[in-house]
Each structure stands twice: as structure tokens, then as C-alpha cells.
Amino acid sequence: MTNPEVPAKRSSASSQTASSQRQAGGGGHGPMRGVGMPAEKSMDFGPSAKRLIRRLSPEKVRVYGVFGFSILSVVLMVLGPKILGRATDIIFSGLLGKRIPDGVSVAQVAAKARADGNSSLADLLSHTVIVPGQGIDFGDLGRVLLLALGVYVVGSFFNLFQGLLLNGIVNRTVYRLRADVESKINRLPLSYFDKHQRGEILSRVTNDIDNVQQSLQQTMSQLLNSLLTVIGVIIMMFVISPLLALVALVTIPVSMILTKTIAKRSQKQFIAQWKHTGSLNGHIEEAFTGHELVKVFGRHREVEEVFARKNEELFQASFGAQFISGIIMPAMMFIGNINYVLIAVIGGLRVASGSMSLGDVQAFIQYSRQFTQPLTQLASMANLLQSGVASAERVFELLDADEQTRDPAVPAVPDEKRGLVRFEHVSFRYEPETPLIEDLSLSAKPGHTVAIVGPTGAGKTTLVNLIMRFYELNSGRITLDGVDIADMTRDRLRSNIGMVLQDTWLFGGTIRDNIAYGNVEATEEQILDAARATYVDRFVSSLPDGYDTLIDEEGSNVSAGEKQLLTIARAFLAQPSLLILDEATSSVDTRTEVLVQHAMAALRTDRTSFVIAHRLSTIRDADLILVMESGQIVEQGNHAQLLAARGAYFDLYNAQFTAAVTDEETLTPAT
């Protein structure tokens, strides 16, 4: 369908069917509309996190590469303290050896120390490799230090490669997530957008996905390195001293219990934080969209109060989430410091007793720091991880939303484009318990203009929405050229239909681009012919840049009537067999309305047209006028026939053209 308004159908449809939706239990939108969100059904952290990890499966080979580089990097980094411990032993042995005269054995010095009552020194000397009279072996020390430097440099390079590889994995994963969300939005029924604020949906598509990307980017690399580091460090600690390793491992269950307890409390706060973020964005979007309306009715204070309340709710949720999760890191640091003190004391005693070398104690102290640091990092990442999973949960809820019914596997195609539309016993409800259209039957012949009139909420716009398959029928069927529209693909159906709405939609681009949106394959001559036929050429010719004039996204540099003419030219270029005009002239002045009427007359030539109108003067020449009340056609016929019947149409017509006189008489003071 060449239908420029379809991407923006939400705004027009919601405004024109608001009464019907309220009657049916649906929700219209507006700047002063209450913005309470439906209750969020929280998923567990585990399933959401697992589902997020599963989205990495297309990157399986690269993920294995990340694991490989991480393991190599961690292995080398973990070997570093052990090598530096060897350097410490060389320095310590050299210092002690220099103090022992050459020719005196270490055993003699140890025996003398023990005889003097200094058993600790004797034990230390007995378990240390010392060459009497020889100082520090700087050659051996240099080789050890160069080895340590090489280990750290190579480990850093492996860590760099891992980071680069992981960065690509995360960005491609989020790229696919955005694509899935965009595809999902195009498969959602219009009813989903009726029940959710646009600001809330935008928040999930933008803020939440950005937060998922940031969380994955910041946590995955650290998480993997931290876990591998803990494993590597534990192995090295057991190699050096099983006793000290057991002392260090006492912190693991304490840390896990502490982290789990705090994380469980903060997860609810993070879900609330992103829920309130979406709610606040929805309120801001509505208030800014209806800014003029808010000012006109003097409701800015109420808008500010609602904003302040929602902002306070977001503040409280954010503060609670960050405060509770922020407790984890200082608690972990406290546990780590206690562990550090215990290791230093016990290690010192074992060096004094000769059970361990000074280098091993130094290496073990480094390992204890390396051991508690990743645990602290894991704890500090808990808030980021929980925030990211909470955002992922909201995105998954969007991806899991019920979709519109699938197009048939073998779609039907009309034999020819004629524009014959039939409603056969059609029934439709926005809400199951609230009837709107019941057992409606009508026929629109090819080339005829069918006008639909009636009070607000009668179901006029709903009728054309059903033709477009924006909603599915509860019963009955609608046929186009003898084919049930439910048996056609939506693209095929809508390619035969052009629509011009009361609320125009233009995108940022040139006037030529906006007209060509109706048919991307149109030639320059076809675009100009459509512009001339719909009187667009009249005002475009007076512009300095002509058809190359840039229009901003709001269309603020062209008038309302000019925007309407552009949308009509767009539909004209599409050459649809069925045309829908929904209050296309209600927002323009009388002189512009004449041009619009002429343009629409040219557009309606040789095609079936459905015209929704409140101004009855604009549809006098319609071949068939349908008068609707409460979802039912109460009258049908042409203008003359309906006036002669003196029924509902007669009352509407006379009420519209005598209202001004009645109001004037009411306001005239009695004499």
C-alpha cells in the first residue's frame, strides 16, 4: 500500500477512534491522560540472564576465542606473583649470605643461633638456600625479572585481544536484538499500541537496549576474567600452602551468601527503576506532543505535578537500587581486608618457623589480593548486571507480546483490481465484553464514493480500520474484488489501498521525497503529474527551491493545507484501486478546503472511495451515504434520498446548518 500515513497511523487512529475505544474499554491518549502503567510481571533473574546469554549463540566460535584468550591471559597473570616471589627469595638469600662470613657454613650459623636461644632464626636459616659470603645474584635476579615482565606483557596482549573480540560480539548481539525488536514492532497488532504509551515503547527500544549493551560491555569481560582469575589463584595458593589456601577460601561462602542476599533485594528495585523510567518517558512524550493543548487549558501545573511525582518515584527506585547494590562492594572489601590480615599473620609465623620461604609468603599475599579483588569486582558488577538483566527482561516482554495473525501460506490474489468492497455480517469488538459493530453488511461498488457519517464514537474510523486489517474481525468477513481480505497478505491488501488522514504525516526530506513516498519507483514526470493534479504545484512553484525544498520532521515550514495537499499527492501517485479519506479537510481553512476538495475529486476518479466526514456539505455528491450509530448502519442512500426520508441524516444535516442560527438567537438579548 502506498500509504504514507500508515507508519504514523497510531496518532491519527487513536485520536479519531478515542471515543470508540473508551466505549469499548480501550484507552485513548492525550497530554492530560493518566499515565499509570500496567503492573510489571517480574521474571526471575536467572531465566532472564540465561535468555540474554543464549542470544550470544550466533557468536559461538568467537565466544570460544574469548575463552581461549582469557584463559591464556589469566594463566600468565597468575604465574606472575610466583615468579616475583622467586625474585624476592633471591634478594633475601643474597642479603643473608652477605652477612655470613665466607668459609662458615649455614649449618654452623644456625646451630649457634639455636644455642643462643634464637630458634626462629635457626629454623629460617635451615630452610633457606644461602651461599655464605655471596651477596645478591643480580644476573639471576635480572633473568627472573625479565621473565616476569615478559609474562605480564604477553598476558596483557592476550587480554587486549580478548577485549577486542568481545567488543565485536556484544555489538553484533545488540545489533541483532535491535533488529529483532524492530521486526517485532512491525508484527504487533495496532491494539498493542492502543494499550501502551508510545513513550514507554520508545523507552524499551532505546533506553533499555542501550542499557543491555552497556551492561554486557562492562560486565562480560570482567566477569570472565574475574572467574578465571579466582580459579587460577586458588590453584596457585594450594600449590604454595594448602593451610593458607583454606584460610583464604573461608571468604568464598561468606561472599556468596552476602552477595546473593543483597542482590535479591536490589533486583526488585532495578525492575522498578526501569519501569518508572518508561512511565516518566511516556508522560514527557505526551506532554511535549500536546504542549500547546496543555498551555491552552492552563494545565501546566498539573503536568508538572505528575512529572514531579513520577520523577520522585524514579528517584526513589533508582536510589534504592543503587544504594542496596552499592553495599556489596564495601562489604566485600571488608571481608577481603580481614582475609589479608589473617594471611599476613599466619604467613609471617610460617616464615619464622621455616615452613615457608619469604618469597612464597609475598606471592601468597599477592594471590590473596588477586583473590579478593575479583570477588570484589564481581560484587561491584552486581548492580550493573542486575540493571542490564532488568532492562533485558523488559525487552523480552516486548518480544514475547502477542503478534498479529500470520499471513496465509498460500495467499489469495484478486483476478483484477476493481475496488469492489463487501462487508458480510461483520462483527467487531475492541474488548470482548463491549459490543461495537454487530452483524454489519454493506457493498461499495467499483468507482463509487461511499461517505460514512455519524456521531463521534459511532464506529466510522473503525470501519475503515477493519478494511485495512489493522484489527481482526470477531465474525463475518470483508471481501475486496471477491477475495476475503483475511486470505490476502497484508502487504498485497494495503498495496491496493491509499489513505489520506486528518492528521498529516511528513518526514524530514524534500517535497519531492515526500510525494515519492507513495511510489518509490515513480519517475520525475509522474511525480510532477501527481503534484499538478492535486494542486501541489501551485504553492511549490512559488518556493525558492521548488520541489527540492526541505521539510523538517514536524512540517513546520508548510501550512496545514499544504501538508494535506502533499499527502493527497502522495496517495495520487500510488494509483490505488481503493481510497480512504478520513476527515481529510477538517483542519484546513475554507479556501484551502476548496483546493483539497478538487484534489480529492481528481484522486477519487475511477476508484472506489470511502470518505469519513463531519462536514456534510463535502459529501453531497457521494454515490452512497452510510449513517452510522453505535456500530450499526441506521440509514443509507444518496444525499437527496436521505433528506427526503427525514431520518437520522436529516437531523444531522439540519443540526449542522442551523446550529449557528440557533446559537445566535440564544445569545441575542430579548427586547
C-alpha positions, 0 to 999 in steps of 0.5 A: 500500500502506498500509504504514507500515513500508515507508519504514523497511523497510531496518532491519527487512529487513536485520536479519531477512534478515542471515543470508540475505544473508551466505549469499548474499554480501550484507552485513548491518549492525550497530554492530560491522560493518566499515565499509570502503567500496567503492573510489571510481571517480574521474571526471575533473574536467572531465566532472564540472564540465561535468555540474554546469554543464549542470544550470544549463540550466533557468536559461538566460535568467537565466544570460544576465542574469548575463552581461549584468550582469557584463559591464556591471559589469566594463566600468565597473570597468575604465574606472575606473583610466583615468579616475583616471589622467586625474585624476592627469595633471591634478594633475601638469600643474597642479603643473608649470605652477605652477612655470613662470613665466607668459609662458615657454613649455614649449618654452623650459623644456625646451630649457634643461633639455636644455642643462643636461644634464637630458634626462629632464626635457626629454623629460617636459616635451615630452610633457606638456600644461602651461599655464605659470603655471596651477596645478591645474584643480580644476573639471576635476579635480572633473568627472573625479572625479565621473565616476569615482565615478559609474562605480564606483557604477553598476558596483557596482549592476550587480554587486549585481544580478548577485549577486542573480540568481545567488543565485536560480539556484544555489538553484533548481539545488540545489533541483532536484538535491535533488529529483532525488536524492530521486526517485532514492532512491525508484527504487533497488532495496532491494539498493542499500541492502543494499550501502551504509551508510545513513550514507554515503547520508545523507552524499551527500544532505546533506553533499555537496549542501550542499557543491555549493551552497556551492561554486557560491555562492562560486565562480560569481560570482567566477569570472565576474567574475574572467574578465571582469575579466582580459579587460577589463584586458588590453584596457585595458593594450594600449590604454595600452602594448602593451610593458607589456601583454606584460610583464604577460601573461608571468604568464598561462602561468606561472599556468596551468601552476602552477595546473593542476599543483597542482590535479591533485594536490589533486583526488585528495585532495578525492575522498578527503576526501569519501569518508572523510567518508561512511565516518566518517558511516556508522560514527557512524550505526551506532554511535549506532543500536546504542549500547546493543548496543555498551555491552552487549558492552563494545565501546566501545573498539573503536568508538572505535578505528575512529572514531579511525582513520577520523577520522585518515584524514579528517584526513589527506585533508582536510589534504592537500587543503587544504594542496596547494590552499592553495599556489596562492594564495601562489604566485600572489601571488608571481608577481603581486608580481614582475609589479608590480615589473617594471611599476613599473620599466619604467613609471617609465623610460617616464615619464622618457623621455616615452613615457608620461604619469604618469597612464597609468603609475598606471592601468597599475599599477592594471590590473596589480593588477586583473590579478593579483588575479583570477588570484589569486582564481581560484587561491584558488577552486581548492580550493573548486571542486575540493571542490564538483566532488568532492562533485558527482561523488559525487552523480552516482554516486548518480544514475547507480546502477542503478534498479529495473525500470520499471513496465509501460506498460500495467499489469495490474489484478486483476478483484477483490481476493481475496488469492489468492497463487501462487508458480510455480517461483520462483527467487531469488538475492541474488548470482548465484553463491549459490543461495537459493530454487530452483524454489519453488511454493506457493498461499495461498488467499483468507482463509487464514493461511499461517505460514512457519517455519524456521531463521534464514537459511532464506529466510522474510523473503525470501519475503515480500520477493519478494511485495512486489517489493522484489527481482526474481525470477531465474525463475518468477513470483508471481501475486496474484488471477491477475495476475503481480505483475511486470505490476502497478505497484508502487504498485497491488501494495503498495496491496493489501498491509499489513505489520506488522514486528518492528521498529516504525516511528513518526514524530514526530506524534500517535497519531492521525497515526500510525494515519492513516498507513495511510489518509490519507483515513480519517475520525475514526470509522474511525480510532477503529474501527481503534484499538478493534479492535486494542486501541489504545484501551485504553492511549490512553484512559488518556493525558492527551491521548488520541489527540492525544498526541505521539510523538517520532521514536524512540517513546520515550514508548510501550512496545514493545507499544504501538508494535506495537499502533499499527502493527497499527492502522495496517495495520487501517485500510488494509483490505488484501486481503493481510497480512504479519506478520513476527515481529510479537510477538517483542519484546513481553512475554507479556501484551502478546503476548496483546493483539497476538495478538487484534489480529492475529486481528481484522486477519487476518479475511477476508484472506489472511495470511502470518505469519513466526514463531519462536514456534510456539505463535502459529501453531497455528491457521494454515490452512497451515504452510510449513517452510522450509530453505535456500530450499526448502519441506521440509514443509507442512500444518496444525499437527496434520498436521505433528506427526503426520508427525514431520518437520522441524516436529516437531523444531522444535516439540519443540526449542522446548518442551523446550529449557528442560527440557533446559537445566535438567537440564544445569545441575542438579548430579548427586547 
